[in-house]
């Protein structure tokens, strides 16, 4: 099963891909699969596609229909979860709906319908977190509402991100409204006039008291495979990792523009002089859990694991009703989660195409195993198998 040894039985399939990433190509080849080299070649079994190719593939105007056996690595409108503004909007709507439902169920407790209310929560269901996405506004459309919130909390720091970018591109921190005025082209901000942003952005409340390890900020990349949305069938990969900033964390305003203090993206941190090429600035999730167990106790560690699973499950449920649940599709998401000093997990974003570039040998092995196990689950589900155990990998 791993890249360090052990033969993988040949399955003799044909794959197509837009990515020339070794972890993808070698994993398919080790399974005995052959690549469809031509863009016009439709004789494939699995298409590990880019989001742009999926947009074309499911465009009704191209007149193309997938064959019964073919599988594609994205759902048609995956962006309902993976575009930052839509993710925030869908989760906000879902939370309101679920909170109303829970209030209604609570009102039945003292009535003759108590039995109905008690059966509404199934054993093993994850409780709805109180909040798991930082307060977020879309810019420029929500600018007036953001200004009101900003003035209610004048000492807060905010983080602005392009809705459709990745790898830390275009991100900056905001502690004064004048920063937005300067950045957006000099237009005077007001409650009535939205700024003329160069591209759609979101602006979110910055978590100013993150959990630190060795005095440094980090976030987590967790891999989640979804093979079906109705009913929801998802798998959390155990071997995620933490991504650390190179420099010691500080909430001092003087450091607000220092990306090596605040942004954990590897593409950003590898530009630092002190970047560690040997570790890649990464730490296995299992090492983080051991650290938390040793510093906070077993109960705190177990609660954290449950809380992170709840964030993932309810984020997926938030788009369950709007995702096009095409039976040809699966999706491997990259969930980016930040822990605050109280061990509360905050969802930062969900990636449709989490990076498959490798920075270290450990990174390469992890991602080879990840793709191998994703294919194992997907192929089993296509054959009507069980597809592995939940939280597999």
N, C-alpha and C positions, 0 to 999 in steps of 0.2 A: 504493500500500500504506500510505502514512502519512497522517496527518491534515493534512499541510502541502501536499497537492496530489496530483493523480493520481486519475482517475476509477476507481471500483470497479464492475466489471460487475454488473448486477442479477441476482439468483438467484431472486427471487420466492418466498420461503418465509414461513412464519408462526412467530413465536417467542412464547414465554410466559416471563415472569420475575417474580420476587418483589422484585426490586431496582430502585429508581428511580434508579440511578446513570447519569449521563450517558455514561460511557465504554461501558457496556453498550448502552444505548438507541441512542446515535448510531452505534455500530459496526454493529448490526443494520440500522438504517435506511439507512446508507450502502451496505449490500450489497443494498438493495432489498427488505428484508424488512418484513413488517407484524406488528404486535403483536396477540395475542389478549387483548382487554381483560377479558373476563369470566372469573371464576374457574371457572365451569362449562364454559367453552369447551374442548373436548378436541381441536379441530381445529388442532393445532400440530405443528411439525416438530422444534424444539429447545426444551427447557424449561431455562432458566438459573435453577435453583431454589435455595432456601434448604435448609439441612440439615433443618429442621423439615418442609418440604413433601415432601422425599424420604422421610422416615420414614413419612409418611402414604401417599405414592404407592406404596410397596412393601409396605405393610401388607396381608397376605393377606386380612384381614377386610373390606377395602373392596370386594373383588370386581372390582377394576379390572385390566385387562390393557393393556399398551402395544401400540400398533400397530407393524407391522414396521419402518416408517421412522422412528419417533420416537426422539429422543436426549435424555438427561437428564444434567445437569452434576455428578452425584455417583453413586458406587457405593453400593448399599444399606447396607452396613456399613462405610463409609469411616472410621468412628470407631476401627477397629482400628489405624489409623495416626495419626489426627488428634486422638484424646483422649490427653492426656499420659501417663496411667498405663498405658493399653493399648499405646501406642507403645513405652514403656520395656520392658514385659513381653514384647512380641513380639520386639523386637530382642534382648533378653537370651536368650530361648529360641533364636532363630535363630543367634546367635553360638556358643552351646554346641553346637548340632547341627553347624554348619559346622566348628568346631574339631575335633570328633570325626571328622568326615569327612576333614579334612585330615590328622589323625594316622594314620588308617587308610591313606590314599593314600601317606603317607610311608613306612609300614611295608612297602609293596609295592615300593619302589624297589630294594631289594637282592634281590628274589625274581624268580622266573620270570615274574611278572605285571607287570613294570616297564612294559611297553608299555601295559597298561591304565591304570596310574596316570598315565602321561605324557599320555594322551589325555583324561584327566578335566578338565584345564584347557584350555579352548579359547583360541586366539589372540585377544588383545584383551580378554579377561575382566579385570575389575577385581579385584585382590587383596583379600582380606578384611582390613579395617583391624583393628589390634590392639584398639581401643576407640574408639567414636565418640559415645557418649552418656554424660554424666557419671553417676557412681554415683547411683542414684535409688531412693527408697522411696515407697510409697503410704501415706498417712495417712488414717485412723488405723490401718489393718490392720497395717502394718509398723512401728508405732511402737517396739516392744520391740527389733526388729532394728536400727532406726535408732539407738536409744540406745547399743547396743553399738558400732556403727560410730563414732558421735560421740565416745565416750569413748576409742576407739583413736586418734582424730585430734583432740585437744582444741583445737588451734589453727586448725582448718579453719573456713571460713565456708560456710554452706548457704543455698540460696534456695528458698523455699516458694511454690508456685503452685497456684491452684485448677485441678482437672483439666479443667473445662469452661468456663473464662472466657477472654477475649481482651483485647487492647489494654492489657495491664499491670494489669488490675483484680485486686485482692486479693493482689498479690505483695509479699513482704517478705523481708529477709535475716535470717539467724539465726547468731549466734555463741555463744549460751548457751542451755541447755535451759530456763532460766527464762523466756525470751522466748515459748516455746511454751506454757508454763504460763499466763502472763498472757493471751496472745492467745486461748487455747482456752476460757477461761471460769473459770480459777482452780483446775481440778482438779489435784491433786498428781500429777506424772508418776512413773511407775515402770516397771520392766522387765516387770511383769505386766499393768499396766492401760493400755490405749490411751486417749489423750485423746479427749474428746467434741468432735470438730471440727464446726463448723457446716455444712461441706460437704466432700466428698472433696478432698484435696490431694495433691500430690506434693512431696517435698523432695529437692533434688539438690545434689550437691557444686558449690559456686560456683567458677568458673574465676577464680582470684585474680590471675593474671598474663596478662591478655589482650594481644593485639597492640594497640598504641596508634598513632594517627596524630594528630600535633599534640598529643600528651598526652591524647587523649580516647578513651574506649572506644566501640566500634561493633560491630554485627553485620551480617549480610548477609541479604537477602531474595532467594531464588532461586525462580523459577517453573518448575514441572515439570508437564508434561501427560502423563497416562497414558490411552491409548485401549484398552489390553488388558492383563490381568494374566497370562493363560495363552494363548499365550506373552506374556511381558512386553514391552510396547512403550511406551517413554517418550521424551519430548523435553525437553531442558533449554534453556530460553530464555536467550539470551546476554545480554539487557539487564536483568539484575537490578540491585540497588542496595544501598549500605551506609546504615545508619541510625546517626547519631552522637548521643552524649550532649552536652548543652550545656556541662557543666562538666568541668574537668580530672579525670582519674581518680585516685582514691586508695584504697588498701586499708586506710587508717586506720579503726579501730573507730569513731572519732568521726563518720565519714561514712557509717556503715552504713545509716542511715535516709534518706540523701539520694538520692532517686530520680533527680535530674538528673545524678548521677555514675554510677549503676549500671544503670538501666533504659533501654534504647534505644528502647522503643516510642514512636512518633510522638505517639500520644494523650497520653502522659505528658510528653514533652519540649516540646510546643507550649505547655504551661502555664508554662514558664520565662520569666523576664523577658528573657533574652538569646537567646531562640529566633529563628532567622534565617528570616523569612518568604520571603525571596527564594530560598534554596536548600532550605528545608524540612528542613535538617539531614541532607541526603542527598548521596551521592556515587555515581556510576556504577561498576559492577563493573569496567569496563574501565579506569577511572582508578585503582582500587585495584590492579589487576594491573600497571599501569605503575609505580605507586609501589613495589610489591614487587620488580619487575624492576630498578628503579633502585637500590634499597637492599640487596636480597639476591641479585640476579643472575637470569639467565634460567632456569638450571636449577632454582632454588628456586621461581620462578613456575610453571614447567611442572609440577613435582612437586605444587604446591598444587592446580593445576587438576585433575590426575589424582586427588588425594586427595579433593577435594570431589565429583567424579563418583562415586568409589567409595562415599562416604558415602550418596549419593542412591540408587545402584543397589542396594546391600545393604539399605538401609532399605525399599525397595520389595519386594525379594525376601523380606524378613522377614515380610511380610504376604501374600505371593503365595498361600500355601496356605489362608489363612483369609478372604480377601476374596471376596465373591460376585461372580463375574466376569460380570455381566449384559451381554449384547451391546448393550444400549441405552445403556450408560453410558460416560461419560468423566469425568475429574476434573483440574482445574487446582489443584495444590497450591502452597502457599507454604512453602518450606523455610527455616527460620531457623537460620543457622549462625554460630558464633562462632569466630574464630581466636585461638589462644593465642600467646604470645610466640615459640614455636618453629614457628609456622605450621601447627600441627596443627588441622584443622577439627573442631569439636564440634557435633553436632546438638542444638539446644535444643528445637525443636518443629516440627511440621508442621501447617499451617493448611488446613482444608477450604474455607474461604471467605476467602482473603486479601483484605485491604481493597482496594476499588476506588475509594475516595475519593481525591481529588487535592489536593495542597497547593501545587503550582507548575505552571507551563506545561509544563516538561520532564516532570514527573510525569504530567500529563494525556496528553501525546503518547506516552510510554512505554506507558501502560496501554491507550490506544486501539489502538496497534500490537499489543500483547499479545493483546487480545481478538480482534482481526482475524485474527491468525495462528493462534490457538487454533481459531477457527471454520474457518479454511482447512484445517487438519489434520483436524479432526473430520469435516467434510463430505467430504473426500477419502477418509477411511477408510470412511465410510458408502457411498460410491460404489464402494468396492473399490480406490481408488487407493493410491499409495505413501505418501501422507500426509506427504511432506516428508522432509528429511534429519534424522538424529539431531542433538540439540543445536540444533534449528532456531530460527528467529526472527531 
